[in-house]
Amino acid sequence: MKGHNFTNEQYAEHHNLKLKSIESILGVSAETVGHSIIPLGTIGDMTVGAVDMYYFPNHISGTGFTTMQLINPDGNGPKNKKGTYELIAFTKQTYNNPEQEPPTEFNQIERRICDTFTQIAGVASKKEFNPLEICQLKDNDGKNKYIIFDLYKEFKIGKQKHHLLLCIEIFEEELATVEMFGHKGFVNMLKMINIYPYSDLDRNWVGVR
């Protein structure tokens, strides 16, 4: 998240290098950026605002989303066991303008993933989110939602390595499947049936019925 130790020029240069590196993995990003009305930041101990959303329609079928604000120009940012990261998630929905009215299915899941990213980014400096772990969040209706993480791809800015931490939303009913087969086993199941790496919930939940 943006602090006060860097100039606008440093942020711009770092942003361009980061975007170029991520585009080398995900393909060219969409021209539109989903800028939040209130940028993500902290006031005292409270997190305010939301992350900006970057869209990648040229990688796999559907659309990828990433954050771009977590790693600072000095290379510092939220860390887990694999190092520093930005967040990534996917939908099977085809990209369209996120401000389109009336909202499409793409717009709806884009907002849900933005909320997921914002919640995780808001506490990532204090809490470690590791690949193959699950975190519990709240959606806008106050209901639980569950995210399983995976290391998606590594990228470099200059000589420093970082990674894209994949967020996949799963059903509460699938927690029993995770307990039965283990986190890695469950992720492998999602890969086998072509659910991975998507967060769309218009599917049957995976498990023994």
CORKA-V310580 format. One record per pair of residues at least 4 apart in sequence whose ideal C-beta (glycine too) atoms are under 8 Angstrom apart, sorted by the first residue. I is the first residue (numbers start at 1). J is the second residue. If there is no record, write none. Layout:
BEGIN
I|J + I|J
END
This chain:
BEGIN
1|40 + 1|41 + 1|42 + 1|69 + 1|70 + 1|121 + 1|125 + 2|11 + 2|39 + 2|40 + 2|41 + 2|69 + 3|72 + 5|72 + 5|74 + 6|10 + 6|11 + 6|14 + 6|72 + 6|73 + 6|74 + 7|11 + 8|12 + 9|13 + 10|14 + 10|73 + 11|15 + 11|73 + 12|16 + 13|17 + 13|73 + 14|18 + 14|72 + 14|73 + 14|157 + 15|19 + 15|68 + 16|20 + 17|21 + 17|157 + 17|158 + 18|22 + 18|68 + 18|71 + 18|86 + 18|155 + 18|157 + 19|23 + 19|29 + 19|54 + 19|68 + 20|24 + 21|25 + 21|155 + 21|156 + 21|157 + 22|26 + 22|29 + 22|56 + 22|66 + 22|68 + 22|86 + 22|155 + 22|164 + 23|27 + 23|28 + 23|29 + 23|56 + 24|155 + 25|59 + 25|153 + 25|155 + 25|164 + 26|56 + 26|58 + 26|59 + 26|64 + 26|66 + 27|56 + 27|57 + 27|58 + 27|59 + 28|58 + 29|54 + 29|55 + 29|56 + 30|54 + 30|55 + 30|56 + 30|57 + 30|95 + 32|55 + 32|97 + 32|98 + 33|52 + 33|53 + 33|54 + 33|55 + 34|52 + 34|53 + 34|54 + 34|55 + 34|98 + 34|110 + 34|114 + 35|52 + 36|40 + 36|49 + 36|50 + 36|51 + 36|52 + 36|114 + 37|49 + 37|50 + 38|48 + 38|49 + 38|50 + 39|49 + 39|52 + 39|69 + 40|47 + 40|48 + 40|49 + 40|50 + 40|51 + 40|52 + 40|69 + 40|118 + 40|121 + 40|122 + 41|47 + 41|48 + 41|49 + 42|46 + 42|47 + 42|48 + 43|48 + 47|121 + 47|122 + 47|123 + 49|118 + 50|114 + 50|115 + 50|118 + 51|67 + 51|69 + 51|87 + 51|114 + 51|117 + 51|118 + 51|121 + 52|67 + 52|68 + 52|69 + 53|65 + 53|67 + 53|98 + 53|110 + 53|113 + 53|114 + 53|117 + 54|65 + 54|66 + 54|67 + 54|68 + 55|63 + 55|64 + 55|65 + 55|95 + 55|98 + 56|63 + 56|64 + 56|65 + 56|66 + 57|62 + 57|63 + 57|64 + 57|94 + 57|95 + 59|64 + 60|64 + 60|90 + 60|197 + 61|92 + 62|90 + 62|91 + 62|92 + 62|93 + 62|94 + 62|198 + 63|90 + 63|91 + 63|93 + 63|94 + 63|95 + 63|106 + 64|88 + 64|89 + 64|90 + 65|88 + 65|89 + 65|90 + 65|91 + 65|110 + 65|113 + 65|114 + 65|117 + 66|86 + 66|87 + 66|88 + 66|164 + 67|86 + 67|87 + 67|88 + 67|117 + 67|121 + 68|86 + 69|121 + 70|77 + 70|78 + 70|84 + 70|85 + 70|86 + 70|87 + 70|121 + 70|124 + 71|75 + 71|76 + 71|77 + 71|84 + 71|85 + 71|86 + 71|157 + 71|162 + 72|76 + 72|77 + 75|84 + 75|157 + 75|158 + 75|160 + 75|162 + 76|84 + 77|84 + 77|85 + 77|86 + 77|162 + 78|84 + 78|85 + 78|121 + 78|124 + 78|125 + 78|129 + 79|83 + 79|84 + 79|85 + 79|128 + 80|85 + 80|128 + 80|129 + 80|130 + 80|131 + 80|165 + 81|128 + 81|130 + 81|131 + 82|130 + 82|131 + 82|151 + 82|163 + 82|165 + 83|161 + 83|162 + 83|163 + 84|162 + 84|163 + 85|162 + 85|163 + 85|164 + 85|165 + 86|162 + 86|164 + 86|165 + 87|117 + 87|120 + 87|121 + 87|164 + 87|165 + 87|167 + 88|152 + 88|153 + 88|164 + 88|165 + 88|166 + 88|167 + 89|113 + 89|116 + 89|117 + 89|166 + 89|167 + 89|168 + 89|169 + 89|197 + 89|199 + 90|166 + 90|197 + 90|198 + 90|199 + 91|106 + 91|109 + 91|110 + 91|113 + 91|198 + 91|199 + 91|200 + 92|198 + 92|200 + 93|104 + 93|105 + 93|106 + 93|109 + 93|200 + 94|106 + 95|106 + 96|100 + 96|104 + 96|106 + 96|107 + 98|106 + 98|107 + 98|110 + 100|104 + 100|107 + 103|107 + 103|108 + 103|111 + 104|108 + 105|109 + 106|110 + 107|111 + 108|112 + 109|113 + 109|199 + 109|200 + 110|114 + 111|115 + 112|116 + 112|139 + 112|169 + 112|199 + 113|117 + 113|167 + 113|199 + 114|118 + 115|119 + 115|139 + 115|140 + 116|120 + 116|137 + 116|145 + 116|147 + 116|167 + 116|169 + 116|199 + 117|121 + 117|167 + 118|122 + 119|123 + 119|137 + 119|138 + 120|124 + 120|129 + 120|135 + 120|137 + 120|147 + 120|167 + 123|127 + 124|129 + 129|133 + 129|135 + 129|149 + 129|165 + 130|149 + 131|149 + 131|150 + 131|151 + 131|165 + 131|166 + 132|148 + 132|149 + 132|150 + 132|183 + 132|184 + 132|187 + 133|148 + 133|149 + 133|183 + 134|146 + 134|147 + 134|148 + 134|149 + 134|170 + 134|175 + 134|178 + 134|183 + 135|146 + 135|147 + 135|149 + 136|144 + 136|145 + 136|146 + 137|144 + 137|145 + 137|146 + 137|147 + 138|142 + 138|143 + 138|144 + 138|145 + 139|143 + 139|144 + 139|145 + 144|172 + 145|169 + 146|169 + 146|170 + 146|171 + 146|172 + 146|174 + 146|175 + 147|167 + 147|168 + 147|169 + 147|170 + 148|167 + 148|168 + 148|170 + 148|178 + 148|183 + 148|186 + 148|187 + 149|165 + 149|166 + 149|167 + 149|168 + 150|165 + 150|166 + 150|168 + 150|187 + 150|196 + 150|197 + 151|163 + 151|164 + 151|165 + 151|166 + 152|163 + 152|164 + 152|165 + 152|166 + 152|197 + 153|163 + 153|164 + 154|161 + 154|162 + 154|163 + 154|164 + 155|161 + 155|162 + 155|163 + 155|164 + 156|160 + 156|161 + 156|162 + 157|162 + 166|197 + 167|199 + 168|190 + 168|196 + 168|197 + 168|198 + 168|199 + 169|199 + 169|201 + 170|174 + 170|175 + 170|178 + 170|205 + 171|201 + 171|205 + 171|206 + 173|177 + 173|205 + 173|207 + 174|178 + 174|186 + 174|205 + 174|206 + 174|207 + 175|179 + 176|180 + 176|207 + 177|181 + 177|186 + 177|189 + 177|206 + 177|207 + 177|208 + 178|182 + 178|183 + 178|186 + 180|207 + 180|208 + 181|185 + 181|186 + 181|189 + 182|186 + 183|187 + 184|188 + 185|189 + 186|190 + 186|206 + 187|191 + 187|196 + 188|192 + 189|193 + 189|206 + 190|195 + 190|196 + 190|206 + 191|195 + 191|196 + 193|206 + 195|203 + 195|206
END
